[in-house]
Amino acid sequence: MNFKMNKSLIFSVLFLFGVICVTNANPDTDPIIRKGADNVAYQWGAMALDATANDTERFNPRPTITSRYLGLIFTSVFDAWSRYDATATPVYLNGIKRLAEAERTEANKEIAISYAAYRTLSEYYFTDIPMFRGLMEKLGYDPDNMTLDPSTPEGIGNLAALAVINARKQDGSNQYGTAEGSNGLAYFDYTGYAPVNTIDKNVDLEKWQPKYFEDQYGKKFVPKCLTPFWQNVTPITLTSADQFRPGPPPSVGSEQLEKEVKEVVDLHAKLTDEEKALVEFMRDGPKSVQQAGHWLLFAQKVSVRDEHTLDDDVKMYFLNQITAMDAFIASWDSKMYYDYARPYALVHEYYKGKKIYGWIDAISGWGEMDGSEWRPYSPAAFLCPPFPSYVSGHSCVSGACGEALKLYKGSDEFGSSVELQAGYLTEPNHLGKKVTLYFPTFTEAAEMAGQSRVLGGYHIQADNVAGLELGRNVARNAYKFYLNHLGQTKNTSMDD
């Protein structure tokens, strides 16, 4: 082969190689698939967590409300994404046809879900709109693009958000203060709930009693019951809030209740540093993302661990957060139906006149006290959740989300861990050692969350056990709903 032939061959090879390189770089034929923390769905998940933490700072913990926000945000994201999937059907985005296969590109999905997330985040966490705009601009999108053209990904995203927002305006949450008697006050209790027991007189030990908290200046105050109407909120996956309502808690005078109150006192008196850290981690403190956010954070750890794509995370967050939202509705149904007492009151009655060992306060630490002075392991500003006990919301939501993640992944393996210093939120003047909490499986993470509420003195074991079971029932039902909307079971109610 002479040089001329070699030269021709070389040019031919180079030309072919160049074509291949250009083709491989063409985003229409071989798009860049961002994975883990780099995918756009993950980034909006992180943004939602930041917004939830900010909401806690502004309004104090309100886990029912933020669970609804997160559930609806990721429903709108799923609905927008569904129009670019081959089989999925939306929850609220009716009348919008599935895009042609040629339009189902990674870039279009990223645009559509970003506009859906941006619009719903701006509706529910409106104080943080500048933060959301920042992410839109970082991604290269115009946050002021309000198009509703369903042939464009921007339009699909805007329409998905609008559909969710409009569908849920009168869903029983009273977000806009429009319920009769609300006087325009958002989340005002339109049911007229009043506790049987007053702050100073416990006339029915089986019923919830409000308790005094203290602000940063040592002044006492009594928080009202949080959203006592939440059982009236329309669920996404449940047929009704009471679909899986558990049987009643143990009654006063029963051997079971006496045993479970004693368990709380005994566990509380011997809290290890590991147990204190678990109580504080699951309870959270400033900038808390609440229970729904906690499990969204766990889901994000799974995303990084398994290098999830946008498609993976859209589906996982949707299932995870509609499960959490409905678990809160179901747990509030049980809470308000039974209106059950917390250990804070039960221990006072069962152990008054008896010396017991427990948590005194942030200055004194631990020591002996009369049973009538016992308190949960919490700062004075948030001694105990201000609403009835049975079932535990932590247990219900954790049982639900843990089960949902297990079903989604087809495996119970989790393998996450966190390092904390015991006492950092509750007794900063008496810090314990640094400990590592390890969550080997989703199931164990949920059970650790539930048990933390018994250890902390917020719940008896019956609250925890029934809560975990209720949550898992909610999750299994939600998973069927999810599969139906994913197109893995027949859905004849929605047309392409």
C-alpha positions in Angstrom: 0.0 0.0 0.0 1.6 3.3 -1.1 1.5 6.6 0.8 -1.3 8.0 -1.4 -3.4 5.0 -0.5 -2.5 5.3 3.2 -3.3 9.0 3.1 -6.8 8.2 1.6 -7.3 5.6 4.2 -6.3 7.9 7.0 -8.6 10.6 5.8 -11.4 8.1 5.5 -10.9 6.9 9.0 -10.6 10.4 10.4 -13.8 11.4 8.6 -15.7 8.4 9.9 -14.3 9.0 13.4 -15.4 12.6 13.2 -18.9 11.7 12.1 -19.1 9.2 15.0 -17.9 11.8 17.5 -20.4 14.4 16.3 -23.2 11.8 16.3 -22.2 10.7 19.9 -22.3 14.4 21.0 -25.7 15.1 19.5 -28.1 15.6 22.4 -31.1 14.6 20.3 -29.7 11.1 19.7 -27.5 10.5 22.7 -28.4 12.9 25.5 -26.4 13.4 28.6 -28.2 11.4 31.4 -27.6 13.1 34.7 -27.6 10.8 37.7 -27.8 10.9 41.4 -27.5 14.4 42.9 -26.9 15.8 39.4 -30.3 14.9 37.9 -32.9 17.7 37.8 -35.5 15.9 39.7 -33.1 15.5 42.6 -32.2 19.2 42.5 -35.9 20.1 42.8 -36.2 17.6 45.7 -33.4 19.4 47.5 -35.0 22.7 46.8 -38.3 21.4 48.3 -36.4 20.3 51.4 -34.9 23.8 51.8 -38.3 25.4 51.5 -39.8 23.0 54.1 -37.0 23.9 56.5 -37.6 27.6 56.0 -41.3 27.0 56.6 -40.6 25.5 60.0 -38.5 28.5 60.9 -41.4 30.9 59.9 -44.4 29.0 61.3 -43.0 26.5 63.7 -43.5 22.8 63.0 -46.6 22.0 61.1 -46.0 18.6 59.6 -49.5 18.0 58.3 -49.4 21.2 56.2 -45.9 20.6 54.8 -46.7 17.0 54.0 -49.5 18.2 51.8 -47.3 20.7 50.1 -44.7 18.1 49.3 -47.2 15.5 48.1 -48.8 18.0 45.7 -45.5 19.4 44.4 -44.3 15.9 43.4 -47.7 15.0 42.0 -47.4 17.9 39.7 -43.9 16.8 38.7 -45.1 13.3 38.0 -48.1 14.6 36.0 -45.8 16.7 33.8 -43.3 13.8 33.4 -46.2 11.4 32.5 -46.8 13.2 29.2 -43.3 12.2 28.1 -43.6 8.6 29.3 -44.9 5.7 27.1 -47.5 4.4 29.6 -47.9 6.7 32.6 -51.1 8.6 33.3 -51.4 11.8 35.3 -53.4 12.3 38.5 -54.8 15.7 37.8 -53.6 16.8 34.4 -56.6 15.9 32.4 -57.1 16.4 28.7 -53.5 16.7 27.7 -52.3 14.1 25.2 -49.1 12.2 25.5 -46.3 13.7 23.5 -45.0 11.9 20.4 -42.1 9.6 21.0 -39.7 12.0 19.2 -40.6 14.7 21.8 -39.8 12.4 24.8 -36.2 13.7 25.2 -34.3 14.1 28.4 -34.1 17.8 27.8 -37.9 18.2 27.4 -38.5 16.1 30.6 -36.1 18.4 32.5 -37.9 21.5 31.3 -41.4 20.2 32.0 -40.8 18.9 35.5 -38.8 22.1 36.3 -41.8 24.3 35.4 -44.2 22.1 37.3 -41.9 22.1 40.4 -41.3 25.9 40.2 -45.0 26.8 39.9 -46.2 24.5 42.7 -43.3 25.5 45.0 -44.1 29.1 44.4 -47.8 28.5 45.3 -47.2 26.6 48.5 -43.9 28.1 49.7 -44.4 31.5 48.2 -42.1 33.3 50.6 -39.1 31.5 48.9 -39.9 32.4 45.3 -36.6 34.2 44.9 -34.8 30.9 45.8 -36.8 28.9 43.3 -36.2 31.5 40.6 -32.5 31.1 41.3 -32.6 27.4 40.5 -34.7 28.0 37.3 -32.1 30.5 36.1 -29.2 28.3 37.0 -30.8 25.6 34.9 -31.2 28.0 32.0 -35.0 28.4 32.1 -37.1 31.6 32.1 -39.2 31.6 35.3 -41.5 34.2 33.8 -42.5 32.0 30.9 -46.2 31.4 31.7 -47.1 29.6 28.5 -49.9 27.0 28.6 -49.1 25.6 25.2 -49.3 21.8 25.6 -47.0 21.3 22.6 -44.1 22.7 24.6 -42.4 21.3 27.7 -42.8 24.7 29.4 -46.5 24.6 28.8 -46.8 21.0 30.0 -45.1 21.9 33.3 -47.2 25.0 33.8 -50.4 23.1 33.0 -49.4 20.3 35.4 -48.9 22.8 38.2 -52.1 24.6 37.5 -54.1 21.4 37.4 -52.9 20.4 40.8 -53.3 23.8 42.4 -56.9 24.2 41.1 -57.9 20.6 41.9 -56.8 21.0 45.6 -58.1 24.5 46.4 -61.1 23.2 48.3 -59.7 19.9 49.5 -60.5 20.4 53.2 -57.1 21.8 54.2 -58.5 25.4 54.3 -55.2 26.6 52.8 -56.9 29.8 51.6 -59.0 30.5 54.6 -62.3 30.0 52.7 -64.0 27.5 54.9 -67.1 28.8 56.6 -66.2 30.6 59.8 -62.5 31.0 59.0 -62.6 34.8 58.5 -60.0 34.5 55.8 -57.5 32.8 58.1 -55.5 30.1 56.4 -55.6 26.7 58.1 -58.2 28.0 60.7 -59.9 25.1 62.5 -63.4 25.1 61.0 -64.5 22.0 63.0 -64.6 23.9 66.3 -62.5 21.2 68.1 -62.1 21.8 71.8 -60.2 19.5 74.1 -62.1 17.7 76.8 -59.4 18.6 79.3 -58.2 22.1 80.1 -54.7 23.1 80.7 -55.2 23.0 84.4 -57.8 20.3 84.9 -57.7 16.7 83.6 -61.3 15.4 83.8 -60.9 12.4 81.5 -57.5 10.8 81.6 -58.0 8.9 78.4 -58.4 12.1 76.4 -55.7 14.6 75.3 -54.8 17.4 77.6 -52.9 20.5 76.4 -49.7 21.4 78.3 -47.7 24.5 79.1 -44.6 25.3 77.0 -42.1 28.0 77.7 -40.7 30.6 75.2 -37.1 31.8 75.1 -37.8 34.2 77.9 -39.3 31.6 80.2 -42.8 32.8 79.7 -45.5 30.1 79.6 -47.8 29.6 76.7 -50.3 26.9 75.6 -50.2 25.9 71.9 -53.5 25.0 70.3 -54.2 21.6 68.8 -52.4 21.5 65.4 -54.9 21.2 62.4 -57.6 19.2 64.2 -59.5 19.1 60.9 -56.8 17.3 58.9 -58.8 14.1 58.7 -61.2 16.1 56.4 -58.4 16.7 53.8 -59.1 14.7 50.6 -56.5 11.9 50.3 -54.7 11.2 47.0 -54.6 7.4 47.2 -57.1 6.5 50.0 -60.8 6.1 49.5 -61.3 7.8 52.8 -59.2 9.0 55.8 -60.6 6.1 57.9 -60.0 3.4 55.3 -57.5 1.6 57.6 -58.4 3.1 61.0 -57.0 0.9 63.8 -58.9 -0.4 66.7 -58.9 1.6 70.0 -55.9 2.2 72.3 -55.7 0.6 75.7 -58.1 2.0 78.2 -57.4 3.5 81.6 -57.5 0.8 84.2 -56.3 -1.8 81.9 -53.2 -3.9 82.6 -51.8 -3.1 79.2 -51.9 0.7 79.7 -50.3 0.4 83.2 -47.5 -1.7 81.6 -47.0 0.7 78.7 -46.8 3.8 80.9 -44.3 2.0 83.1 -42.3 1.1 80.0 -42.1 4.8 79.0 -40.9 5.8 82.5 -38.3 3.0 82.7 -36.9 3.6 79.2 -36.8 7.3 79.7 -34.9 7.0 82.9 -32.1 5.0 81.3 -31.6 6.7 78.0 -28.2 5.9 76.5 -26.3 8.4 74.3 -27.3 6.4 71.3 -31.0 6.6 72.3 -30.8 10.3 73.0 -29.3 10.9 69.6 -32.0 8.8 68.0 -34.8 10.8 69.8 -33.2 14.1 68.7 -32.6 13.0 65.1 -36.1 11.8 64.5 -37.6 14.8 66.4 -35.5 17.3 64.6 -34.9 20.9 65.8 -34.5 24.2 64.0 -34.9 24.0 60.2 -36.7 20.7 60.6 -38.1 19.2 57.4 -40.7 17.3 59.4 -41.5 13.6 58.9 -42.5 13.8 55.2 -39.3 15.8 54.5 -37.3 13.4 56.6 -38.3 10.5 54.3 -37.8 12.6 51.2 -34.2 13.2 52.5 -33.9 9.4 52.9 -35.1 8.9 49.4 -32.5 11.3 48.1 -29.8 9.2 49.8 -31.1 6.3 47.8 -30.9 8.4 44.7 -27.2 9.1 45.2 -26.5 5.5 46.3 -28.1 4.0 43.2 -27.2 6.8 40.8 -30.9 7.4 39.9 -31.9 9.1 36.7 -34.5 11.8 36.4 -37.1 9.1 35.6 -36.2 7.1 38.6 -36.4 10.1 41.0 -39.7 11.5 39.6 -41.3 8.1 40.2 -39.7 7.5 43.6 -40.5 11.0 45.0 -44.0 10.8 43.7 -44.7 7.5 45.5 -42.8 8.6 48.6 -44.6 11.8 49.1 -48.2 10.9 48.2 -47.7 8.1 50.7 -46.5 10.5 53.4 -49.3 12.9 52.6 -52.0 10.2 52.9 -50.3 8.7 56.0 -50.7 12.0 57.8 -54.4 12.2 56.8 -54.9 8.7 58.1 -53.0 9.2 61.3 -55.0 12.4 62.0 -58.2 10.5 61.5 -57.2 8.2 64.2 -55.8 11.0 66.4 -59.0 13.0 66.3 -61.4 10.1 66.4 -59.9 8.7 69.6 -58.6 12.0 71.0 -56.2 9.9 73.1 -53.9 11.0 76.0 -50.2 11.3 75.8 -47.7 10.0 78.3 -47.1 13.5 79.5 -50.5 13.4 81.3 -50.6 9.6 81.8 -47.3 9.5 83.8 -48.5 12.4 86.0 -51.6 10.4 87.0 -50.0 7.0 87.3 -46.9 8.2 89.2 -48.0 11.2 91.2 -46.7 11.0 94.8 -44.0 8.6 93.7 -40.3 9.4 93.2 -39.1 8.6 89.7 -35.9 9.5 87.7 -36.1 11.5 84.6 -35.3 14.6 82.5 -35.7 17.8 84.5 -34.6 20.6 82.2 -31.7 21.9 80.2 -30.0 23.4 83.2 -30.5 20.7 85.8 -30.2 17.8 83.4 -31.4 14.5 84.9 -32.5 13.6 88.5 -35.3 12.5 90.8 -38.7 14.1 90.8 -42.3 13.5 91.8 -44.1 11.6 89.1 -46.5 14.6 88.7 -43.5 16.7 87.4 -42.3 14.2 84.8 -41.8 15.5 81.2 -40.6 14.2 77.8 -37.0 14.6 76.7 -37.5 17.9 74.9 -36.6 21.6 75.2 -39.2 23.7 77.1 -40.2 25.5 73.9 -41.5 22.3 72.4 -42.1 19.8 75.2 -44.6 17.6 73.4 -46.5 17.6 70.1 -49.7 19.7 70.6 -52.3 17.2 69.4 -53.7 13.8 70.5 -51.5 10.8 70.7 -53.0 7.7 69.1 -51.6 6.8 66.6 -48.0 8.2 66.5 -47.6 10.3 63.4 -43.9 9.6 63.3 -44.6 5.8 63.4 -47.4 6.0 60.8 -45.5 8.2 58.3 -42.2 6.3 58.8 -43.9 2.9 58.5 -45.6 4.2 55.3 -42.6 5.7 53.6 -40.3 2.9 54.6 -42.7 0.4 53.1 -43.1 2.5 50.0 -39.4 2.8 49.4 -39.0 -1.0 49.9 -41.8 -1.6 47.4 -40.3 0.8 44.9 -36.8 -0.5 45.1 -37.8 -4.2 45.3 -35.4 -4.5 48.3 -35.4 -3.5 51.9 -31.7 -2.6 51.9 -31.0 1.0 52.9 -27.5 1.3 54.5 -27.6 5.0 55.5 -26.0 6.5 58.6 -25.7 9.8 60.4 -23.3 11.0 63.0 -24.7 13.1 65.9 -23.6 14.4 69.3 -26.1 13.2 71.9 -28.0 16.0 73.6 -27.1 18.7 71.1 -30.8 19.8 70.8 -32.1 19.1 74.3 -29.3 19.5 76.8 -26.4 21.5 75.3 -24.9 22.0 78.8 -24.7 18.3 79.3 -23.6 16.9 76.0 -23.1 13.2 75.5 -20.7 11.5 73.2 -20.7 11.5 69.4 -22.6 8.5 68.1 -23.3 7.0 64.7 -26.9 6.0 63.9 -27.1 3.3 61.3 -30.2 2.4 59.3 -29.6 -1.0 57.6 -33.0 -1.3 56.1 -36.0 0.9 55.3 -38.1 -1.3 57.7 -35.6 -0.8 60.6 -35.3 2.9 59.9 -39.1 3.2 60.3 -39.1 1.1 63.4 -36.3 3.2 64.9 -38.3 6.3 64.1 -41.3 4.9 65.9 -39.4 3.6 68.9 -37.7 7.0 69.3 -41.1 8.5 70.2 -41.5 6.0 73.0 -37.9 6.6 74.2 -38.5 10.4 74.1 -41.7 10.1 76.2 -44.1 11.3 73.5 -46.0 8.0 73.0 -46.8 4.7 74.6 -46.0 1.5 72.7 -49.5 1.1 71.5 -49.3 4.4 69.6 -46.2 3.2 67.9 -47.3 -0.3 67.0 -50.6 0.8 65.6 -49.0 3.7 63.8 -46.5 1.5 62.0 -49.2 -0.9 60.9 -51.5 1.9 59.7 -48.7 3.4 57.8 -47.8 0.2 56.0 -51.4 -0.3 55.1 -51.5 3.2 53.6 -48.2 2.4 51.7 -49.4 -0.8 50.1 -52.6 0.9 49.0 -50.6 3.8 47.6 -48.3 1.5 45.7 -51.3 0.0 43.9 -52.3 3.6 43.0 -48.8 4.3 41.8 -48.6 1.2 39.6 -51.9 2.1 38.1 -50.7 5.6 37.2 -47.5 4.2 35.9 -49.4 2.1 33.5 -48.4 -1.3 35.0 -52.0 -2.1 35.7 -54.9 -1.4 33.5 -56.3 2.1 33.8 -59.4 2.7 31.7 -60.3 6.1 33.3 -57.8 8.2 31.5 -57.2 8.5 27.8 -54.0 9.4 26.0 
